């Protein structure tokens, strides 16, 4: 299973850690992924999605159906629901 947001499609970033002596070591910046169950009232069922904390806040604000509809429109929906 990839570390990827099911709704936005965001992935981990690559970068470097920098020490005090300015030595660089490769580092991977992982997302704050949470596995969450959402209820879809239109389909009368539950869906389990891996979403970031930021996406979760957006879902709390707009609602799951609006966020899914918007993601489908943009073409960023990774997991078909």
N, CA, C and O atoms as a GROMACS GRO file, in nm:
protein
  324
    1UNK      N    1   0.085  -0.118   0.000
    1UNK     CA    2   0.000   0.000   0.000
    1UNK      C    3   0.089   0.125   0.000
    1UNK      O    4   0.179   0.139   0.083
    2UNK      N    5   0.063   0.211  -0.092
    2UNK     CA    6   0.142   0.332  -0.104
    2UNK      C    7   0.101   0.433   0.001
    2UNK      O    8  -0.015   0.439   0.043
    3UNK      N    9   0.197   0.512   0.043
    3UNK     CA   10   0.168   0.620   0.137
    3UNK      C   11   0.118   0.738   0.055
    3UNK      O   12   0.194   0.827   0.018
    4UNK      N   13  -0.011   0.735   0.028
    4UNK     CA   14  -0.070   0.833  -0.062
    4UNK      C   15  -0.211   0.867  -0.015
    4UNK      O   16  -0.285   0.779   0.030
    5UNK      N   17  -0.247   0.993  -0.026
    5UNK     CA   18  -0.380   1.038   0.010
    5UNK      C   19  -0.478   0.989  -0.096
    5UNK      O   20  -0.457   1.015  -0.214
    6UNK      N   21  -0.585   0.920  -0.056
    6UNK     CA   22  -0.681   0.864  -0.151
    6UNK      C   23  -0.763   0.971  -0.222
    6UNK      O   24  -0.812   0.946  -0.332
    7UNK      N   25  -0.779   1.087  -0.163
    7UNK     CA   26  -0.862   1.191  -0.224
    7UNK      C   27  -0.779   1.290  -0.306
    7UNK      O   28  -0.812   1.318  -0.422
    8UNK      N   29  -0.673   1.343  -0.247
    8UNK     CA   30  -0.595   1.446  -0.317
    8UNK      C   31  -0.481   1.388  -0.400
    8UNK      O   32  -0.434   1.453  -0.493
    9UNK      N   33  -0.437   1.266  -0.368
    9UNK     CA   34  -0.328   1.204  -0.442
    9UNK      C   35  -0.190   1.251  -0.399
    9UNK      O   36  -0.091   1.222  -0.467
   10UNK      N   37  -0.182   1.322  -0.288
   10UNK     CA   38  -0.052   1.372  -0.242
   10UNK      C   39   0.037   1.256  -0.198
   10UNK      O   40  -0.011   1.156  -0.146
   11UNK      N   41   0.169   1.272  -0.221
   11UNK     CA   42   0.269   1.171  -0.189
   11UNK      C   43   0.377   1.231  -0.100
   11UNK      O   44   0.384   1.353  -0.084
   12UNK      N   45   0.463   1.145  -0.040
   12UNK     CA   46   0.574   1.198   0.039
   12UNK      C   47   0.672   1.278  -0.047
   12UNK      O   48   0.689   1.252  -0.166
   13UNK      N   49   0.737   1.376   0.016
   13UNK     CA   50   0.836   1.459  -0.053
   13UNK      C   51   0.976   1.414  -0.016
   13UNK      O   52   0.997   1.357   0.091
   14UNK      N   53   1.072   1.440  -0.104
   14UNK     CA   54   1.212   1.412  -0.075
   14UNK      C   55   1.283   1.541  -0.042
   14UNK      O   56   1.247   1.648  -0.093
   15UNK      N   57   1.385   1.531   0.044
   15UNK     CA   58   1.462   1.650   0.078
   15UNK      C   59   1.586   1.611   0.154
   15UNK      O   60   1.627   1.494   0.153
   16UNK      N   61   1.646   1.707   0.220
   16UNK     CA   62   1.769   1.684   0.295
   16UNK      C   63   1.755   1.737   0.436
   16UNK      O   64   1.692   1.840   0.459
   17UNK      N   65   1.817   1.665   0.530
   17UNK     CA   66   1.834   1.718   0.665
   17UNK      C   67   1.968   1.788   0.666
   17UNK      O   68   2.064   1.742   0.604
   18UNK      N   69   1.976   1.898   0.736
   18UNK     CA   70   2.100   1.976   0.741
   18UNK      C   71   2.148   1.984   0.884
   18UNK      O   72   2.076   2.032   0.972
   19UNK      N   73   2.271   1.938   0.908
   19UNK     CA   74   2.327   1.943   1.043
   19UNK      C   75   2.386   2.082   1.070
   19UNK      O   76   2.388   2.170   0.984
   20UNK      N   77   2.434   2.098   1.193
   20UNK     CA   78   2.494   2.226   1.230
   20UNK      C   79   2.619   2.254   1.146
   20UNK      O   80   2.648   2.370   1.114
   21UNK      N   81   2.690   2.148   1.110
   21UNK     CA   82   2.809   2.165   1.027
   21UNK      C   83   2.774   2.165   0.877
   21UNK      O   84   2.861   2.158   0.791
   22UNK      N   85   2.643   2.172   0.849
   22UNK     CA   86   2.590   2.182   0.713
   22UNK      C   87   2.611   2.056   0.630
   22UNK      O   88   2.618   2.063   0.507
   23UNK      N   89   2.622   1.941   0.697
   23UNK     CA   90   2.626   1.814   0.625
   23UNK      C   91   2.483   1.778   0.586
   23UNK      O   92   2.389   1.796   0.663
   24UNK      N   93   2.468   1.727   0.464
   24UNK     CA   94   2.335   1.694   0.415
   24UNK      C   95   2.315   1.542   0.416
   24UNK      O   96   2.403   1.467   0.373
   25UNK      N   97   2.199   1.499   0.464
   25UNK     CA   98   2.160   1.358   0.456
   25UNK      C   99   2.020   1.352   0.398
   25UNK      O  100   1.933   1.433   0.432
   26UNK      N  101   2.000   1.255   0.309
   26UNK     CA  102   1.868   1.242   0.244
   26UNK      C  103   1.762   1.209   0.346
   26UNK      O  104   1.786   1.138   0.444
   27UNK      N  105   1.644   1.261   0.322
   27UNK     CA  106   1.532   1.244   0.415
   27UNK      C  107   1.403   1.242   0.336
   27UNK      O  108   1.391   1.308   0.233
   28UNK      N  109   1.306   1.166   0.385
   28UNK     CA  110   1.175   1.160   0.319
   28UNK      C  111   1.072   1.220   0.414
   28UNK      O  112   1.061   1.179   0.530
   29UNK      N  113   0.998   1.318   0.365
   29UNK     CA  114   0.896   1.384   0.445
   29UNK      C  115   0.762   1.314   0.420
   29UNK      O  116   0.700   1.335   0.316
   30UNK      N  117   0.719   1.232   0.516
   30UNK     CA  118   0.595   1.157   0.501
   30UNK      C  119   0.475   1.244   0.537
   30UNK      O  120   0.486   1.341   0.611
   31UNK      N  121   0.360   1.206   0.482
   31UNK     CA  122   0.236   1.276   0.509
   31UNK      C  123   0.179   1.229   0.643
   31UNK      O  124   0.212   1.120   0.691
   32UNK      N  125   0.094   1.310   0.701
   32UNK     CA  126   0.025   1.273   0.824
   32UNK      C  127  -0.103   1.198   0.784
   32UNK      O  128  -0.213   1.253   0.791
   33UNK      N  129  -0.086   1.071   0.743
   33UNK     CA  130  -0.198   0.991   0.694
   33UNK      C  131  -0.277   0.928   0.807
   33UNK      O  132  -0.219   0.879   0.904
   34UNK      N  133  -0.407   0.930   0.793
   34UNK     CA  134  -0.498   0.868   0.889
   34UNK      C  135  -0.594   0.779   0.812
   34UNK      O  136  -0.644   0.817   0.705
   35UNK      N  137  -0.621   0.661   0.866
   35UNK     CA  138  -0.721   0.572   0.805
   35UNK      C  139  -0.854   0.604   0.871
   35UNK      O  140  -0.866   0.594   0.993
   36UNK      N  141  -0.954   0.642   0.791
   36UNK     CA  142  -1.080   0.691   0.845
   36UNK      C  143  -1.197   0.632   0.769
   36UNK      O  144  -1.191   0.615   0.647
   37UNK      N  145  -1.304   0.602   0.841
   37UNK     CA  146  -1.427   0.553   0.780
   37UNK      C  147  -1.525   0.668   0.766
   37UNK      O  148  -1.549   0.741   0.862
   38UNK      N  149  -1.582   0.683   0.647
   38UNK     CA  150  -1.678   0.790   0.620
   38UNK      C  151  -1.811   0.727   0.577
   38UNK      O  152  -1.813   0.624   0.510
   39UNK      N  153  -1.920   0.792   0.617
   39UNK     CA  154  -2.054   0.746   0.578
   39UNK      C  155  -2.101   0.830   0.460
   39UNK      O  156  -2.102   0.952   0.467
   40UNK      N  157  -2.141   0.762   0.353
   40UNK     CA  158  -2.197   0.829   0.236
   40UNK      C  159  -2.348   0.812   0.237
   40UNK      O  160  -2.398   0.704   0.207
   41UNK      N  161  -2.422   0.918   0.273
   41UNK     CA  162  -2.567   0.905   0.285
   41UNK      C  163  -2.637   0.878   0.151
   41UNK      O  164  -2.742   0.813   0.150
   42UNK      N  165  -2.582   0.926   0.039
   42UNK     CA  166  -2.642   0.903  -0.092
   42UNK      C  167  -2.642   0.755  -0.130
   42UNK      O  168  -2.738   0.705  -0.189
   43UNK      N  169  -2.532   0.687  -0.094
   43UNK     CA  170  -2.519   0.546  -0.128
   43UNK      C  171  -2.554   0.455  -0.010
   43UNK      O  172  -2.557   0.333  -0.024
   44UNK      N  173  -2.580   0.513   0.106
   44UNK     CA  174  -2.616   0.442   0.228
   44UNK      C  175  -2.513   0.334   0.262
   44UNK      O  176  -2.547   0.219   0.286
   45UNK      N  177  -2.384   0.375   0.264
   45UNK     CA  178  -2.277   0.282   0.299
   45UNK      C  179  -2.157   0.358   0.355
   45UNK      O  180  -2.147   0.480   0.345
   46UNK      N  181  -2.066   0.279   0.415
   46UNK     CA  182  -1.943   0.335   0.468
   46UNK      C  183  -1.828   0.309   0.372
   46UNK      O  184  -1.826   0.209   0.301
   47UNK      N  185  -1.732   0.403   0.370
   47UNK     CA  186  -1.613   0.391   0.287
   47UNK      C  187  -1.492   0.420   0.375
   47UNK      O  188  -1.492   0.518   0.450
   48UNK      N  189  -1.390   0.335   0.367
   48UNK     CA  190  -1.266   0.357   0.441
   48UNK      C  191  -1.164   0.419   0.347
   48UNK      O  192  -1.135   0.365   0.240
   49UNK      N  193  -1.109   0.533   0.388
   49UNK     CA  194  -1.012   0.606   0.307
   49UNK      C  195  -0.890   0.641   0.389
   49UNK      O  196  -0.899   0.660   0.510
   50UNK      N  197  -0.773   0.649   0.322
   50UNK     CA  198  -0.652   0.700   0.385
   50UNK      C  199  -0.641   0.847   0.344
   50UNK      O  200  -0.620   0.877   0.226
   51UNK      N  201  -0.654   0.937   0.440
   51UNK     CA  202  -0.650   1.080   0.410
   51UNK      C  203  -0.551   1.149   0.503
   51UNK      O  204  -0.523   1.101   0.612
   52UNK      N  205  -0.499   1.263   0.457
   52UNK     CA  206  -0.410   1.342   0.541
   52UNK      C  207  -0.494   1.421   0.642
   52UNK      O  208  -0.615   1.434   0.627
   53UNK      N  209  -0.428   1.472   0.742
   53UNK     CA  210  -0.496   1.552   0.844
   53UNK      C  211  -0.556   1.678   0.781
   53UNK      O  212  -0.662   1.724   0.822
   54UNK      N  213  -0.487   1.734   0.683
   54UNK     CA  214  -0.537   1.853   0.615
   54UNK      C  215  -0.666   1.822   0.537
   54UNK      O  216  -0.760   1.900   0.540
   55UNK      N  217  -0.669   1.709   0.469
   55UNK     CA  218  -0.788   1.668   0.395
   55UNK      C  219  -0.903   1.641   0.490
   55UNK      O  220  -1.018   1.671   0.460
   56UNK      N  221  -0.871   1.584   0.606
   56UNK     CA  222  -0.972   1.555   0.708
   56UNK      C  223  -1.038   1.683   0.757
   56UNK      O  224  -1.159   1.686   0.779
   57UNK      N  225  -0.960   1.787   0.774
   57UNK     CA  226  -1.015   1.918   0.815
   57UNK      C  227  -1.106   1.974   0.706
   57UNK      O  228  -1.209   2.033   0.736
   58UNK      N  229  -1.066   1.957   0.580
   58UNK     CA  230  -1.148   2.004   0.469
   58UNK      C  231  -1.280   1.928   0.464
   58UNK      O  232  -1.386   1.986   0.438
   59UNK      N  233  -1.275   1.796   0.490
   59UNK     CA  234  -1.396   1.715   0.492
   59UNK      C  235  -1.488   1.759   0.605
   59UNK      O  236  -1.610   1.764   0.587
   60UNK      N  237  -1.432   1.791   0.720
   60UNK     CA  238  -1.512   1.838   0.832
   60UNK      C  239  -1.579   1.971   0.801
   60UNK      O  240  -1.689   2.000   0.849
   61UNK      N  241  -1.513   2.052   0.720
   61UNK     CA  242  -1.566   2.184   0.686
   61UNK      C  243  -1.674   2.176   0.577
   61UNK      O  244  -1.782   2.234   0.591
   62UNK      N  245  -1.644   2.104   0.468
   62UNK     CA  246  -1.732   2.103   0.351
   62UNK      C  247  -1.827   1.984   0.346
   62UNK      O  248  -1.935   1.993   0.288
   63UNK      N  249  -1.787   1.874   0.406
   63UNK     CA  250  -1.865   1.751   0.397
   63UNK      C  251  -1.802   1.655   0.298
   63UNK      O  252  -1.741   1.697   0.200
   64UNK      N  253  -1.818   1.525   0.324
   64UNK     CA  254  -1.752   1.423   0.242
   64UNK      C  255  -1.802   1.423   0.098
   64UNK      O  256  -1.722   1.404   0.006
   65UNK      N  257  -1.932   1.442   0.077
   65UNK     CA  258  -1.985   1.436  -0.059
   65UNK      C  259  -1.933   1.552  -0.145
   65UNK      O  260  -1.902   1.533  -0.262
   66UNK      N  261  -1.925   1.670  -0.086
   66UNK     CA  262  -1.875   1.786  -0.161
   66UNK      C  263  -1.728   1.770  -0.196
   66UNK      O  264  -1.686   1.805  -0.306
   67UNK      N  265  -1.649   1.716  -0.103
   67UNK     CA  266  -1.506   1.697  -0.126
   67UNK      C  267  -1.483   1.591  -0.234
   67UNK      O  268  -1.398   1.608  -0.321
   68UNK      N  269  -1.559   1.482  -0.229
   68UNK     CA  270  -1.545   1.377  -0.330
   68UNK      C  271  -1.587   1.426  -0.468
   68UNK      O  272  -1.523   1.394  -0.568
   69UNK      N  273  -1.695   1.503  -0.473
   69UNK     CA  274  -1.742   1.557  -0.600
   69UNK      C  275  -1.639   1.652  -0.660
   69UNK      O  276  -1.614   1.650  -0.780
   70UNK      N  277  -1.580   1.735  -0.575
   70UNK     CA  278  -1.478   1.830  -0.619
   70UNK      C  279  -1.353   1.757  -0.668
   70UNK      O  280  -1.293   1.797  -0.769
   71UNK      N  281  -1.312   1.650  -0.598
   71UNK     CA  282  -1.194   1.573  -0.637
   71UNK      C  283  -1.216   1.502  -0.770
   71UNK      O  284  -1.125   1.494  -0.852
   72UNK      N  285  -1.337   1.449  -0.791
   72UNK     CA  286  -1.368   1.383  -0.919
   72UNK      C  287  -1.363   1.484  -1.033
   72UNK      O  288  -1.316   1.453  -1.143
   73UNK      N  289  -1.413   1.605  -1.006
   73UNK     CA  290  -1.414   1.710  -1.108
   73UNK      C  291  -1.272   1.751  -1.146
   73UNK      O  292  -1.243   1.773  -1.264
   74UNK      N  293  -1.183   1.761  -1.046
   74UNK     CA  294  -1.044   1.798  -1.070
   74UNK      C  295  -0.964   1.682  -1.129
   74UNK      O  296  -0.862   1.704  -1.194
   75UNK      N  297  -1.011   1.559  -1.105
   75UNK     CA  298  -0.939   1.442  -1.153
   75UNK      C  299  -0.830   1.395  -1.059
   75UNK      O  300  -0.740   1.322  -1.100
   76UNK      N  301  -0.838   1.434  -0.931
   76UNK     CA  302  -0.735   1.395  -0.834
   76UNK      C  303  -0.776   1.277  -0.748
   76UNK      O  304  -0.696   1.231  -0.666
   77UNK      N  305  -0.897   1.227  -0.764
   77UNK     CA  306  -0.945   1.117  -0.683
   77UNK      C  307  -0.867   0.991  -0.719
   77UNK      O  308  -0.876   0.942  -0.831
   78UNK      N  309  -0.790   0.937  -0.622
   78UNK     CA  310  -0.703   0.824  -0.647
   78UNK      C  311  -0.781   0.693  -0.636
   78UNK      O  312  -0.769   0.606  -0.723
   79UNK      N  313  -0.860   0.679  -0.530
   79UNK     CA  314  -0.934   0.556  -0.505
   79UNK      C  315  -1.078   0.573  -0.552
   79UNK      O  316  -1.147   0.665  -0.508
   80UNK      N  317  -1.123   0.486  -0.642
   80UNK     CA  318  -1.261   0.492  -0.688
   80UNK      C  319  -1.353   0.447  -0.578
   80UNK      O  320  -1.329   0.346  -0.512
   81UNK      N  321  -1.459   0.523  -0.557
   81UNK     CA  322  -1.552   0.496  -0.446
   81UNK      C  323  -1.684   0.450  -0.500
   81UNK      O  324  -1.776   0.422  -0.423
   0.00000   0.00000   0.00000
